[in-house]
Amino acid sequence: MAALSISVAMCTFDGGRFLSAQLESIAAQTRPPDELVVCDDGSSDASGNIIKDFARRAAFPTRLVVNDKHLGSTKNFEQAISLCQGTIVALADQDDVWYPHKLQRIEKA
């Protein structure tokens, strides 16, 4: 059986105060993602800079797409999912913090 690839799709909008904790919890996964795709919906805070800084040091490819116009949560997630290349796509909220075995459990299931 071929190995599964896991993408994480995250949407952001003015979530800078939460992002570092969530990004670090994704980086600390016992089964790291094969990619992280972040779609920012036009944040006016430091969200973009936080993601760019994380992308430079992440052990997996991290892509940031900044929307030209505000899409809203649902359309923004649709866009993020459509940009993912993994067999499995895990959705990540900007203000969440994941348990370390989340992606490993998803892959096993």
C-alpha positions in Angstrom: 0.0 0.0 0.0 1.3 3.4 -0.9 2.1 5.9 1.8 -0.5 8.5 2.5 0.4 12.2 2.2 -1.2 14.6 4.6 -1.8 18.3 3.9 -2.9 20.8 6.5 -5.2 23.6 5.3 -5.3 26.6 7.5 -7.2 29.9 7.1 -6.3 33.1 8.8 -7.8 36.5 9.4 -6.3 38.8 12.0 -5.3 35.8 14.1 -1.8 36.9 14.9 -2.2 36.6 18.6 -3.1 32.9 18.2 -1.0 31.8 15.3 2.4 31.0 16.9 0.9 28.5 19.3 -1.1 26.7 16.5 1.9 26.7 14.1 4.2 25.2 16.8 1.6 22.5 17.6 1.5 21.5 13.9 5.4 21.5 13.8 5.5 19.3 16.9 3.3 16.5 15.4 4.7 13.0 15.9 3.7 12.5 12.2 4.5 15.8 10.5 2.4 17.0 7.6 3.7 16.8 4.1 2.7 20.4 3.5 0.9 23.3 5.2 -1.2 25.6 3.0 -2.3 28.9 4.7 -4.8 31.2 3.0 -5.0 34.6 4.6 -8.2 36.6 4.1 -6.6 40.0 4.1 -5.3 40.3 7.7 -4.4 43.8 8.9 -2.3 42.4 11.8 1.0 40.5 11.8 -0.5 37.2 10.6 1.4 37.2 7.3 4.8 37.9 8.9 4.2 35.2 11.6 3.5 32.7 8.9 6.4 33.7 6.7 8.8 33.4 9.6 7.4 30.0 10.4 7.7 28.9 6.8 11.4 29.8 6.8 12.2 27.4 9.6 9.5 24.7 9.2 10.7 21.1 8.4 7.9 20.8 5.8 6.8 23.0 2.9 4.6 25.9 4.0 2.8 28.0 1.5 1.1 31.3 2.2 -1.6 32.7 -0.1 -2.9 36.2 0.6 -6.3 36.8 -0.9 -6.8 39.9 -3.1 -10.3 40.3 -1.7 -12.1 39.1 1.4 -13.6 35.7 0.8 -15.1 34.8 4.2 -14.4 31.7 6.2 -16.1 29.1 4.1 -14.8 30.3 0.7 -11.3 30.7 2.2 -11.3 27.1 3.4 -12.5 25.9 0.0 -9.6 27.7 -1.5 -7.1 26.3 1.0 -8.4 22.8 0.4 -8.2 23.2 -3.4 -4.5 24.2 -3.1 -3.6 21.1 -1.0 -1.8 18.2 -2.7 -2.1 15.6 0.0 -4.2 12.4 -0.1 -5.7 13.5 3.3 -6.4 17.2 4.1 -6.6 18.2 7.8 -8.3 21.5 8.5 -6.7 23.8 11.0 -8.3 26.8 12.7 -5.9 29.7 13.4 -6.8 29.8 17.1 -6.5 26.0 17.9 -3.7 24.0 19.4 -3.3 20.4 18.4 -2.4 17.4 20.5 0.9 16.0 19.3 -0.6 12.7 17.9 -3.4 14.3 15.9 -2.0 13.7 12.4 -0.7 10.3 13.4 -4.2 9.2 14.5 -5.8 10.6 11.3 -3.3 8.7 9.2 -3.9 5.5 11.1 -7.7 5.8 10.8 
